Amino acid sequence: MEIENSSVAKAPFKSAEWLQKKKEHKAVKHSKQNKNLKQICSNELTNSQRINYLHLDAPAPTKPVKKYCDITGFESKYKDGSSGLNYADKFVYAHIKTISRPIVDQYLGLRKITPPGSK
């Protein structure tokens, strides 16, 4: 019994087309070179078009900056016109109306804002 093709003898139930596709796939697979970590790192260091994300120019944010209550720290929806303090609800507003001006200036100093009326 003579065998012309060794691959047919191993798997006589597989077609010749399938075997050809398998050989082509192996040829493509072997043409790719695996790199170890040292090669990858050195390749990245020599790349002249590196992107530095620390100095990337970014557009201005589209969302508005959140404001927080100066007294409670909750998200603020309101701002007192006379003192310039942000407040969250009517109870905090009532408290703001009772505190003295030097304390209001200290709250504004925490936000690094000059008090209204003083320059």
Phi, psi and omega in degrees: 000118181262139178243120182278316184242124183291330181289329178290325180292327180288320182221082184291345182275351181269142182282161181293326179296317181297318179296322179294317178297322179295318178296319179296319179296319178296322180296319178291319181296320181284340179286338176283137182255129175280139180243143176274175186298322181297319179293320180295315181296317180293326177294320179291324181289327181275351180294123185280343183255051179285145177258129178255110185284350178282335183241023181285131178287123182241149177289165178296148180295146181270336179276143177290151181288135179287143177249143183240150179296133181288338183268308187262332184091359176285166178296133187257139175249345189234159177222130179285128183289323184281322183260334182086007180276143173275143178219156188266323183209183186290335179289320177292323178297319178296323178292319180299323181291339182267342184277155184278166184297319179298327178289323176298319179297325177293319177299317179292328177295329176295326177271001181060046177240136176284141180297148179296138178092351178239134181228000000 
